[in-house]
Amino acid sequence: MTEEEAVQIAEYVAAACPAQKFGEFTPDVWGEILKPYAVDEARTAVIAVARRQPWISPAEIVDEIKARREERIELAHVVYDGNPDETGAQSAASHRALIRAAADGQLPARTPSAALGTADRLALPPGEPGPYTNRVAAVRAAVGQATPTAREGVVNPRAIPCRACQALPGNSCTVRGRRMRDVHPARLDDARRRAAGLPPLDPDEARAAEDRIRAASAAALAQHDATEEPS
């Protein structure tokens, strides 16, 4: 949009909203805001906004333009088949060009089937219906049956047993007979130690640490209660 066209839009708004006041530099500011858009789009947006409210701001004109452009893109059902001779960047640029054309109204509204066209399209050959033998049968039989294995540097709690509920590798943790969504914190700690190359935590040492924490908490609580007793 040029400066002259921005002045036209300001005059258009003034005519549509007589109570709205404009300053000397209002057209200049509006021209900077509406510069990326075509004057015809802005004029149509002014009419649409003026039908809803007595005041119009440039931001509302921009919002209306964007809404109409998105609507045209959606109704055009843009489909790009691609070109085998294009690079990935060229294909993306071609697709963006189609999107811009749809937003500008150069692509008419059409159904998805019309957008796809009637030309014959290559399709993948159907898979074998089975029964499967040899390696294929072994692979299919193993799907979902393999037990996760611990790998160096990878934190995978389900690859190790849980010392809290005795869940085996590959199985979820349980609490009161119900399967948990997450693993026990102790199992996660063990997995992190294994991923870091550290030996597993000794259960006796873990219980001793928990006892020390409980004793320290009890002592701190007792000291707190003692300091609050009235003298």
C-alpha positions in Angstrom: 0.0 0.0 0.0 1.4 3.4 -1.0 1.1 6.7 1.0 -1.6 7.9 -1.3 -3.6 4.7 -0.8 -3.2 5.0 2.9 -4.8 8.5 2.7 -7.7 6.9 0.8 -8.2 4.3 3.5 -8.2 7.0 6.2 -10.8 9.0 4.2 -12.8 5.8 3.7 -12.8 5.1 7.5 -13.8 8.7 8.2 -16.7 8.4 5.8 -17.8 5.1 7.3 -17.4 6.3 10.9 -18.2 10.1 11.0 -17.8 10.3 14.8 -14.2 9.1 14.6 -11.6 11.8 14.7 -8.3 11.9 12.7 -5.2 14.0 13.4 -2.8 15.5 10.9 -0.5 12.5 11.0 -3.1 9.8 11.3 -2.8 8.7 7.6 1.0 8.5 7.9 0.8 6.2 10.9 -1.9 4.1 9.2 0.1 3.9 6.1 3.1 2.4 8.0 0.8 -0.2 9.7 -1.1 -1.2 6.5 1.9 -1.0 4.1 2.1 -4.9 3.7 -1.5 -5.1 2.5 -3.3 -4.3 -0.7 -5.6 -1.3 -0.8 -8.5 -3.4 -2.0 -8.1 -5.8 0.9 -8.0 -2.9 3.3 -11.1 -1.3 1.8 -13.1 -4.5 2.0 -11.9 -5.0 5.6 -13.1 -1.4 6.5 -16.6 -2.2 5.3 -16.7 -5.5 7.2 -15.5 -3.9 10.5 -17.8 -0.9 10.1 -20.8 -3.2 9.9 -20.0 -4.5 13.4 -18.9 -1.4 15.3 -18.8 2.5 15.1 -15.0 2.8 15.5 -12.2 1.3 13.4 -8.5 0.9 14.3 -5.8 -0.1 11.9 -5.2 -3.3 14.0 -8.8 -4.3 13.4 -8.4 -3.8 9.7 -5.3 -6.0 9.8 -7.1 -8.7 11.8 -10.0 -8.7 9.3 -7.6 -8.9 6.3 -5.8 -11.9 7.9 -9.1 -13.6 8.7 -10.3 -13.3 5.1 -6.9 -14.5 3.7 -7.0 -17.6 6.0 -10.5 -18.3 4.9 -9.6 -18.2 1.2 -6.6 -20.5 1.9 -8.9 -23.0 3.7 -11.5 -22.9 1.0 -9.0 -23.4 -1.8 -7.8 -26.7 -0.3 -4.2 -26.1 -1.6 -2.5 -29.3 -3.0 1.0 -29.3 -4.3 2.1 -32.5 -6.1 5.7 -31.6 -6.1 8.3 -31.9 -8.8 10.9 -34.7 -8.8 13.5 -32.3 -10.2 13.1 -29.8 -7.3 15.2 -29.6 -4.2 13.5 -29.6 -0.8 14.0 -25.8 -0.6 12.5 -25.3 -4.1 9.5 -27.5 -3.3 8.8 -25.6 -0.1 9.1 -22.3 -2.0 6.6 -23.6 -4.6 4.2 -24.7 -1.9 4.4 -21.2 -0.2 3.7 -19.6 -3.6 0.5 -21.6 -3.9 -0.5 -20.6 -0.4 0.1 -16.9 -1.2 -1.9 -17.3 -4.4 -4.8 -18.8 -2.5 -4.6 -16.0 0.1 -4.7 -13.4 -2.6 -7.8 -15.0 -4.1 -6.1 -16.3 -7.2 -7.1 -19.8 -6.5 -10.9 -20.3 -6.3 -12.8 -22.1 -3.6 -13.0 -25.8 -4.5 -13.7 -29.1 -2.9 -10.8 -31.5 -1.8 -11.6 -33.9 -4.6 -11.4 -31.0 -7.2 -8.1 -29.9 -5.7 -6.7 -33.4 -6.0 -7.8 -33.7 -9.6 -8.7 -36.8 -11.6 -5.2 -37.7 -12.9 -3.9 -41.2 -12.1 -1.6 -41.2 -9.1 1.1 -43.7 -8.2 0.3 -45.9 -5.3 2.3 -48.2 -3.1 1.8 -51.9 -3.9 -0.3 -53.8 -1.4 1.5 -55.7 1.2 1.5 -59.5 1.3 -1.6 -60.9 3.1 0.4 -63.7 4.7 0.9 -66.3 6.0 4.4 -65.1 6.7 7.4 -67.4 6.8 11.1 -67.3 7.7 12.5 -63.9 8.8 9.3 -61.9 8.2 7.3 -64.3 10.5 10.0 -63.9 13.2 10.0 -60.2 13.0 6.2 -60.0 13.2 6.1 -62.4 16.1 8.6 -60.3 18.0 6.7 -57.1 17.7 5.7 -55.9 21.2 7.5 -58.9 22.8 11.0 -57.7 23.3 12.1 -56.7 26.7 13.8 -53.2 26.9 17.5 -53.4 27.5 19.6 -50.8 29.4 22.0 -48.8 27.2 24.9 -46.7 28.4 24.0 -43.1 28.7 20.3 -43.7 28.2 17.8 -43.4 31.2 15.3 -46.2 30.7 13.6 -47.2 34.0 11.7 -50.0 32.4 14.9 -51.7 31.3 15.8 -52.6 34.9 13.8 -54.2 37.8 12.2 -52.1 40.4 13.4 -52.6 44.0 10.2 -50.9 45.4 7.6 -53.3 43.9 9.9 -56.0 42.4 8.6 -55.3 38.8 10.7 -57.2 36.2 12.4 -55.4 33.3 9.9 -54.5 30.7 7.0 -54.4 33.1 5.3 -51.4 34.7 5.5 -50.6 38.4 2.5 -51.5 40.5 1.1 -50.3 43.8 -1.5 -52.3 45.7 -1.9 -54.6 42.7 -2.6 -51.8 40.2 -0.3 -50.8 37.4 1.2 -47.3 37.7 1.4 -44.8 34.9 4.9 -43.8 36.0 7.7 -45.8 37.7 8.7 -45.6 41.3 11.2 -42.9 42.2 13.6 -45.5 43.4 13.5 -47.2 40.0 14.1 -44.0 38.2 17.0 -43.2 40.4 18.5 -46.6 39.7 18.1 -46.0 36.0 19.8 -42.7 36.2 22.7 -44.2 38.1 23.1 -47.0 35.5 23.0 -44.4 32.7 25.7 -42.4 34.4 27.9 -45.6 34.8 27.4 -45.7 38.6 26.8 -48.9 40.5 23.3 -49.6 41.8 22.4 -48.2 45.2 22.7 -50.7 48.1 19.2 -51.3 49.5 20.6 -51.3 53.1 22.4 -48.0 52.4 19.2 -46.6 50.9 17.2 -47.5 54.0 19.9 -46.1 56.3 19.8 -42.8 54.3 16.0 -42.7 54.6 16.3 -43.3 58.4 18.8 -40.5 58.7 16.5 -38.1 56.8 13.5 -39.1 59.0 15.6 -38.7 62.2 16.9 -35.3 61.1 13.3 -34.1 60.2 12.0 -35.3 63.6 14.9 -33.5 65.4 14.3 -30.3 63.5 10.5 -30.5 64.2 11.2 -31.1 67.9 13.6 -28.1 68.1 11.0 -25.9 66.3 8.3 -26.9 68.8 10.6 -26.2 71.7 11.4 -22.7 70.6 7.7 -21.9 70.2 6.8 -22.9 73.8 5.9 -19.9 76.0 8.5 -19.1 78.7 
